[in-house]
């Protein structure tokens, strides 16, 4: 794992459950500025359970400063979805670094460490998501060799937002991979 005088990246432990949960809440709040619909506090219990599971499975890394404070984290796992693939895919999720530490290479260190762990587990490719409006995140990932693979499209069904299609019933918008999230 990454270890320097300033920052240390290590596997998360039980002691990291609450600090990482708090950081995830900050991540969710931050992402709302980019169009995320996830509730921050409303997901605290579910996130805490995810963090605890990830500690047990070894699928969570934390970055700590010289004082031992958690300043970032990344979750990762092999894709265990129900679809057969032609290569083993790893998934990186929830990469976050507290704002005052951004630009110091910590996100890159966390991502590199997650990729190494996934490679050791047999992953041949890695997938991750970034919100379309989060230019900084998309640039960060592009600089590290990530390329767009799929595009998620959303539409509000709120009253007054009833833009229609051409009405020809051609099924437009129903294509895509068999691995799309439903």
Secondary structure as UniProt FT lines:
FT   STRAND          7..11
FT   HELIX           14..16
FT   HELIX           17..31
FT   HELIX           32..34
FT   HELIX           41..43
FT   HELIX           44..57
FT   STRAND          60..65
FT   TURN            66..67
FT   STRAND          70..78
FT   STRAND          89..97
FT   HELIX           99..101
FT   TURN            102..103
FT   HELIX           106..120
FT   TURN            121..122
FT   STRAND          125..127
FT   TURN            132..133
FT   HELIX           135..143
FT   TURN            144..145
FT   TURN            159..160
FT   TURN            172..173
FT   TURN            178..179
//
